[in-house]
Amino acid sequence: MFGIETVIEDIAHQLGKDPLDVRRINLYQDPALSGDPGSLTTQYNQPIEDWIGDKVIDQLEAESGYHARREQVNAFNQTSRHRKKGLALVPLKFGISFTATMLNQGGALVHIYQDGSVSVNHGGTEMGQGLNTKMAQVAADGLGIPVEYVRVTGTDTQKVPNASATAASSGADINGAAINNACDQLRERLKPVAARLLKCEPDAVEFIAGYAHAKGADPASGNDTRVPWPQVVKHAWLDRVGLSVTGFYMTPDIAYDFQSLQGRAFYYFCYGAAVTEVEIDTRTGEWWLQAVDIVHDVGRSINPAIDKGQIEGAYIQGMGWLTMEECIWDRNGKLLTHGPSTYKIPVAGDIPEHFKVSLFDGENVKPTPYRSKAVGEPPLMLALSAFFAVRDAVSASAGHKVPVDLVAPATPERILLACERARAALA
């Protein structure tokens, strides 16, 4: 991604165009409009079924006021001698699945207790990303009960064996689907019990908001039209109905031959775009992250608060990777940047005052839990906009008249040297 976005920036500079215009020209297109049957196919021969990248860019372009800000940045740079601003909009397409096919599987174990409480165990690892919160929501939705009934227990191979790594941004997709599978089985077991209490057919039973309901029941009939969840569970236990189920899920339609370049490497794609505005001091190489606007596609979000937090965190992590985190060794191979005093990472003071994250309004075309999409790794690459905004500011130091020689991480030292090289090229 970094390589091809650098090429696009170089092309834009050579042509004297806004890099966004070059990016738009090179977006995927509907074959019906482009006349090219391969214009919606990846370079590894996978057709794209869910292309919304252009719509994500359109939304961000409007929400961020990109073109007006471009004019403001240019105006600032014309009047400021030593401080320069930069602006960049970078889009994203990110495939979701393990490319090792056998890893696209997951399991779950769900217990319902006599009081109606529910214990959920799954093969994913909670590492602060909010996975267990999402899995509790998935279980509650699958059983039609309030999330307060659900407790997610720590990952344990004695409960769910042979789990795949929580990686490839697939933790919620795979484990959530396994939980859904277990909840579907439990719901079917409980329907006959609820039907006897509701005096209706099992197929007419629905579980909603902590009650079993009879679809289409007439309250005036004298029959109960709903029964509390704990009551249904208690009767199920008295009737010796099994209240413990294992669930399993394997991602369908995933298989790819890396020799022939045929098949489906990814189940679906995530899309996003970020606009970043920075300011640099051309005399010192210091720089400041002034504003970030992001629109990201998470499908129909399971938990918007968690997803926005993940997007913000991934962007900042990526910004650190591309502008701060530099490994330096001495001539004997000893690592010199081995601690926080020498290996720099983002801190609270690096967060911009303006940091807006919007979730794209849409749902996954694939039947994932809630029709959601992965949100772990994809937003990391949105931080490319921070690097290219810095590069744009360096270019402004020489009036955008010469190519910029700047590599990642764009540390203050490298920014200063890049500014000096750019100005020297004008002499």
N, C-alpha and C positions, 0 to 999 in steps of 0.2 A: 504493500500500500504506500509506504513512504517513498519507494523508488518511483512508482508511476505518478504519484502526485508531484514529485519533484520535476519529472519530465513535463507535466502539464504546466507547472509554473514557468519553466524555461521557455516553453513554446509561447506562452502568453507574453512573456517579456520580449521575445524576439519579434512578435507580431504587434506589440504595443497595445494588447488587448487586456481587458479585465480577466483574470484567471477564471472567474465564474463563467464567463462566456465560453471559454474553451472547454470547461467541464461540461457545460450543458450540451455542447455540440457532440461530446463523446459519451453521453448517457445511452443506456439501453433504450430501444424504441420498439413500439408495436410493429411487427412485420407488416400488418395491414396498412400502416401509414408510411413505413420506410421503404416498402417494396423489397426488403432484404429478409429472406426467411431465417437468417441467422442473427438478426439484430436484437433478439431477446434470448440468446443462448450464451452461456459462459464460455470462456476460453478453454474449459475442460469438458465441453460438450453437454452440459446440463441445461435443459430448458428452464427458464424462469417463469413460474406460474403465478407469482404474487408481486409483480413489479409495481412499486408505488414510490420509488426513489424520487421521481420528478415532482410528485405531489408534496413529498416531505420538504424538498428544496423550496418549492413555491411557498409553502406555509412559513418556513423560516425566513425567506427573503422578505416577505410582507411583515411578519411580526417583529423582525429585528430592524426594519427600516434600512436595509443594507445599502441601497443606492444613495440615500440621503447621507448616511454615515460615511460612505466613500468620499462624497464631496466635502464633508466636514474634515475628514482626515487630510485630504489633499490641500484644503485651505490652511489648516494648521501647519502643515509641513512647508508651505510657501513662506510663512512668516516666522517660523521658529528655526534658528540657526543650528543649535546644538541638540535640541530634543526633537525626535521624529516619532511619528505614530505609524502603526501598521494595522492592516485589516485583512482578514482572510475568511472565506467561506469554503468549507471542505465537506463533501458528502461522504456517505458510508453505505456499503453493502456487505453484510457479514453472514456467511453460511453457518447453519446450526446443525450439528450432529458430530459424533465421533466418526472420523474417517476410517477407524478400525471397526468394522461392522459389528463384531461380537460384543463390543462395549455398549451398544445401544440397547440395553435391557436393564430392568430394575424390578425390585420386589418390595412388598409391604406386608405388614402384619397388623391387623386391626381387631381389637377386643372391645366388646360392649359389655359393661357390667350391669348388675341388677338394678342399680339406681339410675341407669341411663347414661352414666359417664362413659367416655370412649377413650381408649388408649391407642395411639398410633405409633408404629415404628416403621421406619423406611431406611433404604440403603444410602441416603444422601448424608453428607457431613455439613452440619451447621458450623460455619466459621465466621459468623458475624454478618452474613449477607441476607439474613431474614428468611432463610429457607424453611425453618420449622414453623414460623408464623404463617407462611404461605401454605404449607402442608396441612396445618390445622384448619385453615380456611377451606381448602379443597375437601377435606374429610367432612367438615360441617356442611358444606354445600351438597356433597354426595349423599349424606344421610338426611338432609333437610332439617338440621337442628342448629341452634345457636352455637357459635364457636366456643362459648364458655364451657360447653360440655366436653370439649376435646382437649386432651393432653398428649403432646408429642414427646416421646421418650428418647433418650440418647441412642445414637446408632450403635448397634450391637450385632456382631455376626452370628451370635447364638439365636437371634430372633430373625434377622434377614441375612442369609448367607450370600456369598458370591456377588457382592455389590460391585458395580463399576465405580470408578473414581468420580468424585464430584468435580467434574471438569467439562471442557467443551461447551460451557454455558448451558448444559442440558440437565442440571440437577432438578429443577422444578418440573420440567417437561416429563422426564422419565419417571421420577419418583411420584410425582403428582398423578400421573396416569396409572401407576401401579396401585396407589391409594384409591383412585376412582374405581378400579377393577374390583378391589376388595369391598368397597362400599356398595357397588352394584349388586354383588352377591348377597350381602347382608340385607339390603333393602328387599330383595326378592324373598328372602327367608321370612322377613317380618310382615310382608303383605298379607298372607293368609291369617296371621294372628290379628292384625288390625282389622281385616275384613270381618272377622267374627264379632269383634267389638263394635264395629260400625254397621253391621248387618248389610253388607254390600259384597260385591264380587271382588276378589283380590286385584283384578286388573283396574278397578276403580279407585284403588287406594293411592294417595299421594302423601309424601312426607314434606311438610312445609313449616318452617319457623318453629320447630319443636312440637308439632302436632301431626297426627295421622288424620288426613281428611278423606272424605268420600266425594269423589268428583261428581258434580251435578246433584248432590243430595239436597233435598228440600227441608229446610229447618222446620217447616210446619208439619212434617210427617210424623214427628214424635220420636224419630230415631236420632241418636247422637250423630252430629255431623263432623265432630272431631274428637280425638282422644289424645291426651298428653303423651309425649314421647316416653317418659319413664313408665307410664302405665302399660304401654305396648310392650316395652322391654321386659317388664316384670312378668306379664302374661306369657311372653315367649319363653322365658326361663322356666316358668311353671309347666309349660307345654313341652319342655325338653328340646327346644330349638337351639341349635348350635349358634353361639354368638361370638365366635372367633373364626377369622377367615384370613387366609393369605392371598395377596393380590400379586399379579405379575403383569409386566408390560414389555413389549419389544417394539421399537420404532419400525413401522412398516416401510416397505419400498425403499430400503437403503441397501445399496450394494454398488461398489465401484471398482472397476478394473483399471489399475494405474498403468498397465502396459498398453491396453488398447484405448484408454481414455474414454471408456463407455460406462454408462450406468448413472446412478444418482449418488453423488458424494454427500449431499446435504438434504435434510428433510424439508427445510424452508429457509428463507433469508430474512434478516432484520435490516432495517434501513434507518438512517439518521443523518443529521447535518448539524454543523456548528459554525457559528460566527464568533470570531475572537478579535478583540481590539487590544493592542498593546502600545506602550510608549517606551522608547529607549533613550539613553543618554549617550550620544556618539563619542563623548570624551572619556567615558569610563566603561562603557559596555553594560552598565546596569540597565535593567528593564523592569517594567511593571505591567502586570496583567490588569487591565482596566475594566473590561466587560466581556461577558460570555453569554451567548444566546444559543440554546440547543432545542431542536425538535427531534424526538426519538420515537421510533416505532416499537412499541412493546405489545402490540396486539390489544386484546381486551385485558387490561391489567388486573391481576389478582389482587394486588395491593399497591395503589399508586404512590403512597408515601415511601414504601420500600424501594420501588422502582426508581423514583426520582433521586433518592439517596444513593442508590447504586450508580446511577448515571453521573451524578455530581462527583462521587468518589472515583469512578473510573476515569473521568476526564482529568481530575487533578493528578491522579497517578500517572496518566499518560503525559501530562504536562511536565511532571518531574522527570520522567524517562527522557523526554525530548529536549529538555532545557537545563537540567541540573545534574543528573546522576552520571557522573563521569568516573571511570576506573582509571587510575594512573599507577604504573609500576616503575620501580627504579631499574637501573641497568642490570641488576642481578635478579630481576623478576619478583621482587618483593612488592606486595600491594601497599601503596601509600595511602590510598583513600579507603581506610578500613574502619572508620567510625563516623559518628555524626559531626565531628569537628572538621572532617575533610570530605566526607561523602554526603553531598547535600540532597535533601529531600524536601518536598513542599511542607510548609507549616501553615498555621492558621492565618498568619499575616500575608500569605500568598493568595488567599482567596479574594477574588474581586468583589467590590461593593455591588456591582450589577452582575448577578449570576441567575439567569432565568432558564428553567428547564420546562418544556412543554411536551406532553405525551401526544403523539399523533393519534387522531381519532379513527380507529379501525380495528378489525379483529383478524386473527390468524385464519388463513384459508384452510389450515390443517386442524384436525380435532384435538388440539392440546387442551389441558385443563383451563377452563374459562375462555378458551380460544386466545390464550396469552402467548407471548413470545419471550425468548430468552433475553436477559438483561445483564449478564455478568461481564463478559469480555468485550462485546461490540463497542460500547461507548468509549473504551480506552482509546480507540483509534480516532475519535473525534478530536483528540488533543493535537492531531496534525495541524489543525487550524491555528493553534498557539504558535507552533514552530514557523508556519508560513506567514503568520502575522508579524513575527519578529523579523523574518527574512524580508518582508515588504517594507518594514521600517528601515532596515539596513539599506535596502535599495533606494529608499527616499533620501538617505544621507548623501547620495551621489546623483540625485535628481532623476532616478530611474533610467539613467543613461548607459549603465554598464552592467554586465552580468554579476550576480552576487555569488561569492564563494563562501558558503556557510554550511557546516555539517552539524549533525546532532551528536551529542547534546549541545544546544546553543547556549553555552555558558557565557557569563559576562566577558571573559577573556576572549573567547572566540568571536563574540559580537563586536568587541572593540577592534580586533584584528581584521574582521571582515569589513568594517566601516573604513578602516585605514587603507585596505587594499582597494576598495571601491573608489575612494577619493583619489588614490594614487593613479588609478587607471584613467582618470579624467585629465591628469596633468600632461 
